[in-house]
Amino acid sequence: MINPYEPPSQGSQAKTRGLFFLAVLLLVIAVLTPILGLAATVFSMMDSVDSLSQSESPSPDVVAGSISSSLMFTVIGLVIGIVAGICGVIVLRRARRGASSSQT
């Protein structure tokens, strides 16, 4: 039986601290990846426009292909950000549950 008056063991505190660190790391990744994806999209679009301005006769197929490849950076950043955000919230809840159970 668990004694509520006994201080938590060092192992459980270290595990809880590690879970909080992991949760914060995942939430930082969730915030930064969409921004980095958008920045990569902007730079890729600038490169696409630059290459179009240097070509003699740009065709619509080339324009559409370069725009679609540019937008993939945003999609990848959003997907990684959403997954990292969900995982971060799950880990944060688990860490809070562990911290509250170790304090009682």
C-alpha positions as CSV (number, residue, x, y, z in Angstrom):
1,M,0.0,0.0,0.0
2,I,1.2,3.5,-0.8
3,N,1.9,5.7,2.1
4,P,0.7,9.3,1.3
5,Y,3.1,10.8,3.9
6,E,6.2,9.2,2.5
7,P,8.1,11.5,0.1
8,P,8.2,10.4,-3.5
9,S,11.2,8.4,-4.6
10,Q,14.0,10.0,-6.6
11,G,13.2,7.8,-9.6
12,S,9.7,9.0,-9.9
13,Q,10.7,12.6,-9.7
14,A,13.4,12.1,-12.4
15,K,10.8,10.4,-14.6
16,T,8.3,13.2,-14.1
17,R,10.9,15.8,-14.8
18,G,11.9,13.9,-18.0
19,L,8.3,13.8,-19.1
20,F,7.9,17.5,-18.6
21,F,11.1,18.2,-20.6
22,L,9.8,15.9,-23.4
23,A,6.4,17.7,-23.4
24,V,8.0,21.1,-23.6
25,L,10.3,19.9,-26.4
26,L,7.4,18.5,-28.4
27,L,5.3,21.7,-27.9
28,V,8.3,23.8,-29.1
29,I,8.6,21.7,-32.2
30,A,4.8,22.0,-32.7
31,V,5.1,25.8,-32.7
32,L,8.3,26.1,-34.8
33,T,7.7,23.6,-37.6
34,P,4.8,25.4,-39.3
35,I,6.8,28.6,-39.2
36,L,9.8,26.9,-40.7
37,G,7.6,25.2,-43.3
38,L,6.1,28.6,-44.3
39,A,9.6,30.2,-44.5
40,A,10.8,27.4,-46.7
41,T,7.7,27.8,-48.9
42,V,8.4,31.6,-49.3
43,F,12.1,30.9,-50.2
44,S,11.1,28.2,-52.6
45,M,8.4,30.4,-54.3
46,M,11.1,33.2,-54.6
47,D,13.4,30.7,-56.3
48,S,10.5,29.6,-58.6
49,V,9.7,33.1,-59.6
50,D,13.4,33.9,-60.2
51,S,13.7,30.8,-62.4
52,L,10.6,31.8,-64.3
53,S,11.8,35.3,-64.9
54,Q,15.0,33.9,-66.4
55,S,13.3,31.4,-68.7
56,E,12.4,32.5,-72.3
57,S,8.9,31.0,-72.5
58,P,7.6,29.7,-69.2
59,S,4.9,27.1,-69.6
60,P,2.0,26.6,-67.2
61,D,3.2,23.1,-66.4
62,V,6.5,24.4,-65.1
63,V,4.8,27.1,-63.0
64,A,2.3,24.6,-61.5
65,G,5.0,22.1,-60.7
66,S,7.2,24.6,-59.0
67,I,4.3,26.1,-57.0
68,S,3.1,22.6,-55.9
69,S,6.6,21.6,-54.8
70,S,6.9,24.9,-52.8
71,L,3.6,24.3,-51.0
72,M,4.7,20.9,-49.9
73,F,7.0,22.5,-47.3
74,T,4.0,24.1,-45.7
75,V,2.0,20.9,-45.6
76,I,5.0,19.0,-44.1
77,G,5.5,21.7,-41.5
78,L,1.8,21.6,-40.6
79,V,1.6,17.8,-40.3
80,I,4.7,17.6,-38.2
81,G,3.4,20.5,-36.0
82,I,0.0,18.9,-35.5
83,V,1.5,15.5,-34.6
84,A,4.0,17.1,-32.3
85,G,1.4,19.2,-30.6
86,I,-0.9,16.2,-30.0
87,C,2.0,14.1,-28.6
88,G,3.1,17.0,-26.5
89,V,-0.3,17.4,-24.9
90,I,-0.5,13.7,-24.2
91,V,3.0,13.6,-22.6
92,L,2.2,16.7,-20.6
93,R,-1.0,15.2,-19.2
94,R,0.9,12.0,-18.3
95,A,3.6,14.1,-16.6
96,R,1.0,16.1,-14.6
97,R,-0.7,12.9,-13.6
98,G,2.7,11.5,-12.4
99,A,3.5,14.7,-10.6
100,S,0.2,14.8,-8.8
101,S,0.4,11.2,-7.8
102,S,3.9,11.6,-6.5
103,Q,2.9,14.6,-4.4
104,T,0.1,12.8,-2.6
